[in-house]
Amino acid sequence: MPENRRVPFFDYPRLFSSQQDALTSVMTEVLSRGAYIMQKDLREFESAFARFVGCRHAVGVANCTDGLQLALMACGVAPGDEVILPSHTFVATAGAINACGAVPVVVDSGPDHMIDVSTIEAAITEKTRFLMPVQLNGRVADMDPMLKLAAARNLTIVEDAAQALGASYKGKQAGTFGRASAFSFYPAKLLGCFGDGGMVVTDDEAVAAQVTAMRDHGRSPEGRITQWGLNSRLDNVQAAVLHHQFRSYEKTIEHRRGLAQRYDEGLSGIGGLVLPPGPAADPERIDVFQNYEIEGDRRDELKEFLGEHGVGTLIQWGGQPVHAIKELAVRGDAPNTTKIFERCLLLPMNQLLSEADVDHVIAVTREFYDAR
């Protein structure tokens, strides 16, 4: 019988309490200056973020959804343009497209739960202008064939890199394959703040200038309103908090990859259980494991059993990939994604977990399958 231990899916209070003194000091310093909106702390974080990702520009925004919308707008999306995306993503990906007046068109996922590149060609029409791959669960999709297809069909790539800060494919970081991309700083993300936050990155000077203006009501560097925009600024207190945590981000990635390796070794060989690719599975990729998404026989029973033994789990998107949200009537089909969502489950995976926590999750999972 596994030990009596509680492993929440994500311990939100500990995000602060685990480093309370340091974070309180950071926030007090910023607040004492009255530096609330678009101050040096934001500029310094944007610069550090751009250097880490390996791009020329990083623009802090209020959240990743706004970031995707602003990136699309800055890249020239027009009402009625069709944008292809995978169905296995949060509704925000499609929502950002819809907010631009464009049309989201979903395609299927492959065995690794990433966008299935082989399904993209059939979804392209004369109205298709953009391709939005989602770098899901901390992993980068197969970008080489996607880049080749986009070039051949004159499609602009804007990446949803919300879950993939630090992930790479063939030495190139998530968020740097297309013309622009957006990252999320939601509290439970790889790098999280105490609320919402996001970042748009690009190498394109014109796109960066447009996003910078549009995040602040369409204001020019001189302070004049020159176009329509949004109120979507990453506030300065959150930027300071993020910059503080960003200084140890390499250790965060190392810790997550170590936990993923522990899961991989501890859960391998269980019949009826499909694990994500392990940290060493593909020499061309570095996965950062925002999530650890498995597939399992008797998924709902497993979820209940884990909960009874103190382990918090989650089915992504409340069990609704985009094509399954009937009320939105998004065009496209994703039969393999439908099958994945009959079996998928997120196990706890975050920087607050210990090896002992993961060992407990492994022990309970093994007990469930051994008992059947």
Secondary structure, DSSP 8 states (H G I E B T S, - for coil): ---S--B-S--HHHHHHTTHHHHHHHHHHHHHTT--SS-HHHHHHHHHHHHHHT-SEEEEES-HHHHHHHHHHHTT--TT-EEEEESSS-HHHHHHHHHTT-EEEEE-B-TTSSB-GGGTGGG--TTEEEE--B-GGG----HHHHHHHHHHTT-EEEEE-TT-TT-EETTEETT-SSSEEEEE--TTSSS--SS--EEEEES-HHHHHHHHHHTBTTB-TTS-B-S---B----HHHHHHHHHHHTTHHHHHHHHHHHHHHHHHHHTT-TTEE----TTS-TTEE---S-EEEEETTHHHHHHHHHHTTB--B-GGGG--GGG-GGG--B---HHHHHHTTTEEEE--STT--HHHHHHHHHHHHHHHHT-
